Amino acid sequence: MKKVLILGANGQIAKIVEKRVLNEQSDVQLTLFLRNSQRLNDLATNPRVTLVDGDITDFDAVKRAMAGQDIVYIAMVDHTTNNRITNNVIKAAKNQGVNRIIESSLLGLYNEVPGEFGRWNYQMVKDGLAAAINADKLLAQSGITCTTLRFPWLNDRHEIKYQLTHRNETYIGVSGSRQSMAEVIVKIISDPAYLSNDSVGIADADTQGETRPVY
């Protein structure tokens, strides 16, 4: 049985991932870590789910939840002072022998978003950008197999439609559905070698050229 820990398990994308994994990947056991596990009470009786109350900035709590896991998904962007979230996860993963991390991030880490939208996006995200950039660097330098997911501006369209771009490639698109982001995460959980040691942008290519998010 493959064991997957989701940190920040009440997030919108995280919940899509959880539902799909439980429905589609019978060989996966989920540990769902969040501040108030009662928010996921509908999963409390599922034999393949363990709910854990905890704060991701609490190293000891993260380390306990990490025990025995194969894959860890950080379902939030690390905007914390001194990258406390990413540092906790890396330290706990090394302590517990976990060697696969997936981390949510945002577009614009490498000045890879072109044009007017790129300028607008920078103004919107600049306050948290330095922390997100450093989180990506910490993961890349950790020696742990990792994937950084650079999400676009998100919408709730009921579609899976996206194009991937890789580190040092121009970001294509401005928006994408949460369903599409979840699709990539579900694929990595199914095949941990997929997109390993990579940083990928994910967006709907049909939104390329727009100057503002598409909802």
Contacts in CASP RR format, 6 or more apart in sequence:
PFRMAT RR
TARGET T0000
AUTHOR 0000-0000-0000
METHOD contacts of the structure
MODEL  1
MKKVLILGANGQIAKIVEKRVLNEQSDVQLTLFLRNSQRLNDLATNPRVT
LVDGDITDFDAVKRAMAGQDIVYIAMVDHTTNNRITNNVIKAAKNQGVNR
IIESSLLGLYNEVPGEFGRWNYQMVKDGLAAAINADKLLAQSGITCTTLR
FPWLNDRHEIKYQLTHRNETYIGVSGSRQSMAEVIVKIISDPAYLSNDSV
GIADADTQGETRPVY
1 27 0 8 1.000
1 28 0 8 1.000
1 29 0 8 1.000
2 25 0 8 1.000
2 27 0 8 1.000
2 28 0 8 1.000
2 29 0 8 1.000
2 70 0 8 1.000
2 71 0 8 1.000
2 189 0 8 1.000
3 28 0 8 1.000
3 29 0 8 1.000
3 31 0 8 1.000
3 68 0 8 1.000
3 69 0 8 1.000
3 70 0 8 1.000
3 71 0 8 1.000
4 21 0 8 1.000
4 28 0 8 1.000
4 29 0 8 1.000
4 30 0 8 1.000
4 31 0 8 1.000
4 69 0 8 1.000
4 70 0 8 1.000
4 71 0 8 1.000
4 72 0 8 1.000
4 73 0 8 1.000
4 189 0 8 1.000
5 30 0 8 1.000
5 31 0 8 1.000
5 33 0 8 1.000
5 65 0 8 1.000
5 66 0 8 1.000
5 69 0 8 1.000
5 71 0 8 1.000
5 72 0 8 1.000
5 73 0 8 1.000
5 98 0 8 1.000
6 14 0 8 1.000
6 17 0 8 1.000
6 18 0 8 1.000
6 30 0 8 1.000
6 31 0 8 1.000
6 32 0 8 1.000
6 33 0 8 1.000
6 72 0 8 1.000
6 73 0 8 1.000
6 75 0 8 1.000
7 33 0 8 1.000
7 56 0 8 1.000
7 62 0 8 1.000
7 65 0 8 1.000
7 72 0 8 1.000
7 73 0 8 1.000
7 74 0 8 1.000
7 75 0 8 1.000
7 76 0 8 1.000
7 85 0 8 1.000
7 89 0 8 1.000
8 14 0 8 1.000
8 32 0 8 1.000
8 33 0 8 1.000
8 34 0 8 1.000
8 56 0 8 1.000
8 74 0 8 1.000
8 75 0 8 1.000
8 76 0 8 1.000
9 15 0 8 1.000
9 18 0 8 1.000
9 32 0 8 1.000
9 33 0 8 1.000
9 34 0 8 1.000
9 40 0 8 1.000
9 75 0 8 1.000
10 34 0 8 1.000
10 35 0 8 1.000
10 36 0 8 1.000
10 39 0 8 1.000
10 40 0 8 1.000
11 75 0 8 1.000
11 76 0 8 1.000
12 178 0 8 1.000
13 75 0 8 1.000
13 104 0 8 1.000
13 154 0 8 1.000
13 178 0 8 1.000
13 181 0 8 1.000
13 182 0 8 1.000
13 185 0 8 1.000
14 73 0 8 1.000
14 75 0 8 1.000
15 40 0 8 1.000
16 178 0 8 1.000
16 179 0 8 1.000
16 182 0 8 1.000
17 73 0 8 1.000
17 75 0 8 1.000
17 182 0 8 1.000
17 185 0 8 1.000
17 186 0 8 1.000
17 189 0 8 1.000
18 30 0 8 1.000
18 32 0 8 1.000
18 40 0 8 1.000
18 43 0 8 1.000
18 49 0 8 1.000
20 182 0 8 1.000
20 186 0 8 1.000
21 28 0 8 1.000
21 30 0 8 1.000
21 186 0 8 1.000
21 189 0 8 1.000
22 28 0 8 1.000
22 30 0 8 1.000
22 43 0 8 1.000
22 46 0 8 1.000
22 48 0 8 1.000
22 49 0 8 1.000
24 186 0 8 1.000
25 186 0 8 1.000
25 189 0 8 1.000
25 190 0 8 1.000
28 48 0 8 1.000
28 189 0 8 1.000
29 48 0 8 1.000
29 49 0 8 1.000
29 50 0 8 1.000
30 48 0 8 1.000
30 49 0 8 1.000
30 50 0 8 1.000
31 49 0 8 1.000
31 50 0 8 1.000
31 52 0 8 1.000
31 65 0 8 1.000
31 69 0 8 1.000
32 40 0 8 1.000
32 43 0 8 1.000
32 49 0 8 1.000
32 50 0 8 1.000
32 51 0 8 1.000
32 52 0 8 1.000
33 52 0 8 1.000
33 54 0 8 1.000
33 56 0 8 1.000
33 61 0 8 1.000
33 62 0 8 1.000
33 65 0 8 1.000
34 40 0 8 1.000
34 51 0 8 1.000
34 52 0 8 1.000
34 53 0 8 1.000
34 54 0 8 1.000
35 53 0 8 1.000
35 54 0 8 1.000
35 55 0 8 1.000
36 53 0 8 1.000
37 44 0 8 1.000
37 51 0 8 1.000
37 52 0 8 1.000
37 53 0 8 1.000
40 51 0 8 1.000
43 49 0 8 1.000
43 51 0 8 1.000
44 51 0 8 1.000
52 61 0 8 1.000
52 64 0 8 1.000
52 65 0 8 1.000
54 61 0 8 1.000
54 65 0 8 1.000
55 61 0 8 1.000
56 62 0 8 1.000
56 74 0 8 1.000
56 76 0 8 1.000
56 85 0 8 1.000
56 88 0 8 1.000
56 89 0 8 1.000
57 80 0 8 1.000
57 84 0 8 1.000
57 85 0 8 1.000
57 88 0 8 1.000
58 88 0 8 1.000
59 88 0 8 1.000
59 91 0 8 1.000
59 92 0 8 1.000
62 88 0 8 1.000
62 89 0 8 1.000
62 92 0 8 1.000
63 91 0 8 1.000
63 92 0 8 1.000
63 95 0 8 1.000
63 96 0 8 1.000
65 92 0 8 1.000
66 72 0 8 1.000
66 89 0 8 1.000
66 92 0 8 1.000
66 93 0 8 1.000
66 95 0 8 1.000
66 96 0 8 1.000
66 98 0 8 1.000
67 96 0 8 1.000
68 96 0 8 1.000
68 98 0 8 1.000
69 96 0 8 1.000
69 98 0 8 1.000
70 98 0 8 1.000
70 100 0 8 1.000
70 192 0 8 1.000
71 98 0 8 1.000
71 100 0 8 1.000
71 101 0 8 1.000
71 102 0 8 1.000
71 188 0 8 1.000
71 189 0 8 1.000
71 192 0 8 1.000
72 89 0 8 1.000
72 93 0 8 1.000
72 98 0 8 1.000
72 100 0 8 1.000
72 101 0 8 1.000
72 102 0 8 1.000
73 101 0 8 1.000
73 102 0 8 1.000
73 103 0 8 1.000
73 185 0 8 1.000
73 189 0 8 1.000
74 85 0 8 1.000
74 86 0 8 1.000
74 89 0 8 1.000
74 101 0 8 1.000
74 102 0 8 1.000
74 103 0 8 1.000
74 104 0 8 1.000
75 104 0 8 1.000
76 85 0 8 1.000
76 104 0 8 1.000
77 104 0 8 1.000
77 105 0 8 1.000
77 106 0 8 1.000
77 132 0 8 1.000
77 135 0 8 1.000
78 84 0 8 1.000
78 85 0 8 1.000
78 86 0 8 1.000
78 103 0 8 1.000
78 105 0 8 1.000
78 131 0 8 1.000
78 132 0 8 1.000
78 135 0 8 1.000
79 128 0 8 1.000
79 131 0 8 1.000
79 132 0 8 1.000
80 131 0 8 1.000
81 131 0 8 1.000
83 131 0 8 1.000
83 134 0 8 1.000
83 135 0 8 1.000
83 138 0 8 1.000
85 135 0 8 1.000
86 103 0 8 1.000
86 134 0 8 1.000
86 135 0 8 1.000
86 138 0 8 1.000
86 139 0 8 1.000
87 138 0 8 1.000
89 101 0 8 1.000
89 103 0 8 1.000
90 101 0 8 1.000
90 138 0 8 1.000
90 139 0 8 1.000
90 142 0 8 1.000
90 144 0 8 1.000
92 98 0 8 1.000
93 99 0 8 1.000
93 101 0 8 1.000
93 142 0 8 1.000
93 144 0 8 1.000
94 142 0 8 1.000
94 144 0 8 1.000
98 144 0 8 1.000
99 144 0 8 1.000
99 145 0 8 1.000
100 144 0 8 1.000
100 145 0 8 1.000
100 146 0 8 1.000
100 192 0 8 1.000
100 196 0 8 1.000
101 139 0 8 1.000
101 142 0 8 1.000
101 144 0 8 1.000
101 145 0 8 1.000
101 146 0 8 1.000
101 147 0 8 1.000
102 146 0 8 1.000
102 147 0 8 1.000
102 149 0 8 1.000
102 185 0 8 1.000
102 188 0 8 1.000
103 135 0 8 1.000
103 136 0 8 1.000
103 139 0 8 1.000
103 146 0 8 1.000
103 147 0 8 1.000
103 148 0 8 1.000
103 149 0 8 1.000
104 149 0 8 1.000
104 151 0 8 1.000
105 132 0 8 1.000
105 135 0 8 1.000
105 136 0 8 1.000
105 148 0 8 1.000
105 149 0 8 1.000
105 150 0 8 1.000
105 151 0 8 1.000
105 199 0 8 1.000
106 125 0 8 1.000
106 129 0 8 1.000
106 132 0 8 1.000
106 150 0 8 1.000
106 151 0 8 1.000
107 113 0 8 1.000
107 121 0 8 1.000
107 125 0 8 1.000
107 150 0 8 1.000
107 151 0 8 1.000
107 152 0 8 1.000
107 171 0 8 1.000
107 201 0 8 1.000
107 203 0 8 1.000
108 118 0 8 1.000
108 121 0 8 1.000
108 122 0 8 1.000
108 125 0 8 1.000
108 129 0 8 1.000
108 150 0 8 1.000
108 171 0 8 1.000
109 129 0 8 1.000
109 132 0 8 1.000
109 133 0 8 1.000
109 136 0 8 1.000
109 148 0 8 1.000
109 150 0 8 1.000
109 199 0 8 1.000
110 167 0 8 1.000
110 168 0 8 1.000
112 165 0 8 1.000
112 168 0 8 1.000
112 169 0 8 1.000
112 170 0 8 1.000
112 171 0 8 1.000
113 121 0 8 1.000
113 122 0 8 1.000
113 170 0 8 1.000
113 171 0 8 1.000
114 170 0 8 1.000
114 171 0 8 1.000
116 211 0 8 1.000
117 174 0 8 1.000
117 209 0 8 1.000
117 210 0 8 1.000
117 211 0 8 1.000
117 212 0 8 1.000
120 211 0 8 1.000
120 212 0 8 1.000
121 153 0 8 1.000
121 174 0 8 1.000
122 129 0 8 1.000
125 132 0 8 1.000
135 148 0 8 1.000
136 148 0 8 1.000
136 199 0 8 1.000
139 146 0 8 1.000
139 148 0 8 1.000
140 146 0 8 1.000
140 148 0 8 1.000
140 197 0 8 1.000
140 199 0 8 1.000
145 192 0 8 1.000
145 196 0 8 1.000
145 197 0 8 1.000
146 196 0 8 1.000
146 197 0 8 1.000
147 188 0 8 1.000
147 195 0 8 1.000
147 196 0 8 1.000
147 197 0 8 1.000
147 198 0 8 1.000
147 199 0 8 1.000
147 200 0 8 1.000
148 198 0 8 1.000
148 199 0 8 1.000
148 200 0 8 1.000
149 181 0 8 1.000
149 184 0 8 1.000
149 185 0 8 1.000
149 200 0 8 1.000
149 201 0 8 1.000
149 202 0 8 1.000
150 171 0 8 1.000
150 199 0 8 1.000
150 200 0 8 1.000
150 201 0 8 1.000
150 202 0 8 1.000
151 181 0 8 1.000
151 201 0 8 1.000
151 202 0 8 1.000
152 171 0 8 1.000
152 173 0 8 1.000
152 174 0 8 1.000
152 175 0 8 1.000
152 176 0 8 1.000
152 201 0 8 1.000
152 202 0 8 1.000
152 203 0 8 1.000
152 204 0 8 1.000
152 207 0 8 1.000
152 213 0 8 1.000
153 174 0 8 1.000
153 175 0 8 1.000
153 176 0 8 1.000
153 213 0 8 1.000
153 214 0 8 1.000
154 175 0 8 1.000
154 176 0 8 1.000
154 177 0 8 1.000
154 178 0 8 1.000
154 181 0 8 1.000
155 175 0 8 1.000
155 176 0 8 1.000
155 177 0 8 1.000
155 178 0 8 1.000
155 213 0 8 1.000
155 214 0 8 1.000
155 215 0 8 1.000
156 177 0 8 1.000
156 178 0 8 1.000
157 176 0 8 1.000
157 177 0 8 1.000
157 179 0 8 1.000
158 177 0 8 1.000
158 179 0 8 1.000
159 177 0 8 1.000
159 179 0 8 1.000
159 180 0 8 1.000
160 177 0 8 1.000
160 179 0 8 1.000
160 180 0 8 1.000
160 183 0 8 1.000
161 176 0 8 1.000
161 177 0 8 1.000
161 180 0 8 1.000
161 204 0 8 1.000
161 206 0 8 1.000
162 176 0 8 1.000
162 177 0 8 1.000
162 180 0 8 1.000
162 181 0 8 1.000
162 183 0 8 1.000
162 184 0 8 1.000
162 202 0 8 1.000
162 203 0 8 1.000
162 204 0 8 1.000
162 205 0 8 1.000
163 172 0 8 1.000
163 173 0 8 1.000
163 202 0 8 1.000
163 203 0 8 1.000
163 204 0 8 1.000
163 205 0 8 1.000
164 184 0 8 1.000
164 195 0 8 1.000
164 200 0 8 1.000
164 201 0 8 1.000
164 202 0 8 1.000
165 171 0 8 1.000
165 172 0 8 1.000
165 200 0 8 1.000
165 201 0 8 1.000
165 203 0 8 1.000
166 198 0 8 1.000
166 199 0 8 1.000
166 200 0 8 1.000
166 201 0 8 1.000
167 198 0 8 1.000
167 199 0 8 1.000
167 200 0 8 1.000
171 201 0 8 1.000
171 203 0 8 1.000
172 203 0 8 1.000
172 205 0 8 1.000
172 208 0 8 1.000
173 203 0 8 1.000
173 204 0 8 1.000
173 205 0 8 1.000
173 206 0 8 1.000
173 207 0 8 1.000
173 208 0 8 1.000
173 209 0 8 1.000
173 210 0 8 1.000
174 203 0 8 1.000
174 207 0 8 1.000
174 208 0 8 1.000
174 209 0 8 1.000
174 210 0 8 1.000
174 211 0 8 1.000
174 212 0 8 1.000
174 213 0 8 1.000
174 214 0 8 1.000
175 203 0 8 1.000
175 204 0 8 1.000
175 207 0 8 1.000
175 210 0 8 1.000
175 213 0 8 1.000
175 214 0 8 1.000
175 215 0 8 1.000
176 202 0 8 1.000
176 203 0 8 1.000
176 204 0 8 1.000
176 207 0 8 1.000
176 214 0 8 1.000
177 204 0 8 1.000
180 202 0 8 1.000
180 204 0 8 1.000
181 202 0 8 1.000
184 195 0 8 1.000
184 200 0 8 1.000
184 202 0 8 1.000
187 194 0 8 1.000
187 195 0 8 1.000
188 194 0 8 1.000
188 195 0 8 1.000
204 214 0 8 1.000
207 214 0 8 1.000
END
